[in-house]
Amino acid sequence: MSQMLKFTIFVVSLTYVCAQKSAIVYLFDPTGNSQVTGEVTFTKSSNGLVATGTVTGLAPGKHGFHIHELGNIGAGCTAAGAHFNPHNLTHGAPEDSIRHVGDLGNINVGALGTVVLNLSDTLISLEGEHSIIGRAVVVHEGEDDLGKGNFDDSLTTGHAGGRLACGVIGIL
């Protein structure tokens, strides 16, 4: 294949990826130990990305909701690695200036075990340094303390507990 043809295919591919306006993740428990499932769409807006969707099968209350660094959902979601943190900062709330890029806070689940998501974030993106494409979303067992707790892992994980469900974000 000629160098010019390779370059043309690369430019067309890059243009296609950068032109994406939305991405999707299907959440599930790869261990089969819970009934947690969900679908979340990330859509470009004038203020970053908006995440909309539904997650079901969770215990009522708050659950940590994060973008993790890897798109590997093996080993009960632990293969997804740590929170997406390209700037090596401490864990924080979505509105904090010092936080992981992947820190999206908590989802608040109602009495019936379902949450309808509609959150926005200014750090995550569908392209560039903060791209979430190919990374994992993880729903945690407990509430994220937003880095403000007094636990050993508050500044790394928000003390949000185990991983209940996950999925890899793909282009929609």
C-alpha positions as CSV (number, residue, x, y, z in Angstrom):
1,M,0.0,0.0,0.0
2,S,1.4,3.4,-0.9
3,Q,2.3,5.9,1.8
4,M,-0.1,8.4,0.3
5,L,-3.0,5.9,0.5
6,K,-2.0,5.1,4.1
7,F,-2.0,8.8,5.0
8,T,-5.4,9.3,3.3
9,I,-6.9,6.4,5.2
10,F,-5.4,7.7,8.5
11,V,-6.8,11.3,7.9
12,V,-10.3,9.9,7.0
13,S,-10.3,7.7,10.1
14,L,-9.1,10.5,12.3
15,T,-11.7,12.8,10.9
16,Y,-14.4,10.2,11.6
17,V,-13.4,9.7,15.2
18,C,-13.0,13.4,15.9
19,A,-16.5,14.1,14.4
20,Q,-18.2,11.8,16.9
21,K,-20.8,13.5,19.0
22,S,-21.8,10.6,21.2
23,A,-20.6,7.4,22.8
24,I,-22.3,4.6,24.7
25,V,-21.6,2.1,27.4
26,Y,-23.6,-1.0,28.4
27,L,-23.1,-1.8,32.0
28,F,-23.4,-5.3,33.5
29,D,-21.8,-7.5,36.2
30,P,-19.3,-9.7,34.5
31,T,-19.2,-12.1,37.5
32,G,-22.9,-12.7,37.4
33,N,-23.2,-12.0,41.1
34,S,-25.6,-9.1,40.8
35,Q,-28.4,-8.1,38.5
36,V,-27.0,-4.6,37.9
37,T,-27.4,-3.5,34.3
38,G,-27.5,-0.2,32.5
39,E,-27.0,1.9,29.4
40,V,-25.4,5.3,29.4
41,T,-24.9,7.6,26.5
42,F,-22.3,10.4,26.5
43,T,-23.2,13.3,24.2
44,K,-21.2,16.4,23.3
45,S,-22.7,19.7,24.5
46,S,-21.5,23.2,24.8
47,N,-20.4,22.5,28.4
48,G,-18.5,19.2,27.8
49,L,-20.2,15.8,27.9
50,V,-23.7,15.0,29.1
51,A,-24.3,11.4,30.4
52,T,-27.9,10.2,30.1
53,G,-29.3,6.7,30.7
54,T,-30.6,4.2,33.2
55,V,-29.0,1.8,35.7
56,T,-31.0,-0.8,37.4
57,G,-30.5,-3.6,40.0
58,L,-28.7,-1.4,42.6
59,A,-29.4,-1.1,46.3
60,P,-31.1,2.3,47.1
61,G,-28.7,5.1,48.0
62,K,-25.5,6.6,46.5
63,H,-23.0,4.6,44.5
64,G,-19.7,5.8,43.1
65,F,-19.7,6.3,39.3
66,H,-16.3,6.7,37.6
67,I,-14.5,6.4,34.3
68,H,-11.6,4.0,34.8
69,E,-8.3,4.1,32.9
70,L,-8.6,0.8,30.9
71,G,-11.2,-0.7,28.7
72,N,-10.7,-4.2,30.3
73,I,-13.7,-5.5,32.3
74,G,-12.1,-8.8,33.3
75,A,-11.6,-10.1,36.8
76,G,-14.9,-8.7,38.1
77,C,-14.2,-5.2,36.7
78,T,-10.9,-4.9,38.5
79,A,-8.9,-5.2,35.3
80,A,-10.3,-1.7,34.4
81,G,-7.5,-0.3,36.6
82,A,-7.7,2.9,38.6
83,H,-9.8,6.0,38.0
84,F,-8.9,7.8,34.7
85,N,-6.3,10.2,36.1
86,P,-3.9,11.4,33.3
87,H,-2.6,14.4,35.5
88,N,-1.9,12.3,38.6
89,L,-4.1,14.3,40.9
90,T,-5.9,13.2,44.1
91,H,-9.5,12.0,44.0
92,G,-12.2,14.7,44.3
93,A,-15.8,15.7,43.5
94,P,-16.8,16.5,39.9
95,E,-17.0,20.2,40.8
96,D,-13.5,20.3,42.4
97,S,-10.6,21.8,40.5
98,I,-8.3,19.1,41.8
99,R,-9.7,15.7,40.9
100,H,-9.2,12.7,38.6
101,V,-10.7,13.3,35.1
102,G,-12.8,10.1,35.7
103,D,-14.3,11.3,39.0
104,L,-18.0,11.7,38.2
105,G,-19.2,11.5,41.8
106,N,-22.2,9.4,42.8
107,I,-25.4,8.2,41.3
108,N,-28.4,8.3,43.6
109,V,-30.5,5.2,43.3
110,G,-34.2,5.3,44.3
111,A,-36.2,2.9,46.4
112,L,-36.9,0.6,43.4
113,G,-33.2,0.1,42.6
114,T,-33.2,2.3,39.5
115,V,-31.5,5.6,38.7
116,V,-32.1,7.7,35.6
117,L,-28.9,9.6,34.8
118,N,-28.6,13.1,33.5
119,L,-25.2,14.5,34.5
120,S,-22.7,16.7,32.8
121,D,-19.0,17.1,33.1
122,T,-16.5,19.5,31.7
123,L,-13.3,17.4,31.9
124,I,-14.2,14.2,30.1
125,S,-14.3,14.2,26.3
126,L,-14.7,12.1,23.2
127,E,-11.3,13.0,21.8
128,G,-7.9,14.3,22.8
129,E,-6.1,13.9,26.1
130,H,-9.3,13.4,28.1
131,S,-11.0,11.0,25.7
132,I,-13.2,8.3,27.4
133,I,-13.5,6.2,24.3
134,G,-12.3,2.7,25.0
135,R,-12.2,3.2,28.7
136,A,-14.4,1.6,31.3
137,V,-17.3,3.0,33.4
138,V,-17.5,1.4,36.8
139,V,-20.5,1.5,39.2
140,H,-19.3,1.0,42.8
141,E,-20.9,-0.8,45.7
142,G,-20.8,2.2,48.1
143,E,-21.0,6.0,48.2
144,D,-18.0,8.0,47.0
145,D,-16.8,10.3,49.8
146,L,-15.5,12.6,47.1
147,G,-12.0,12.6,48.6
148,K,-13.3,14.3,51.8
149,G,-13.4,11.2,54.0
150,N,-10.9,10.1,56.6
151,F,-10.2,6.7,55.1
152,D,-6.8,5.6,53.7
153,D,-8.3,5.4,50.2
154,S,-10.4,8.6,50.2
155,L,-7.9,10.4,48.0
156,T,-7.5,7.6,45.6
157,T,-10.9,5.9,45.2
158,G,-13.3,8.0,47.3
159,H,-13.7,4.9,49.5
160,A,-16.5,3.8,47.2
161,G,-16.0,0.0,47.7
162,G,-16.2,-2.9,45.4
163,R,-17.1,-2.8,41.7
164,L,-20.7,-3.9,41.0
165,A,-20.9,-3.3,37.2
166,C,-18.9,-2.1,34.4
167,G,-18.7,-1.7,30.6
168,V,-16.4,-0.3,27.9
169,I,-17.3,3.0,26.3
170,G,-17.6,2.8,22.5
171,I,-18.4,5.2,19.7
172,L,-22.1,5.5,18.9
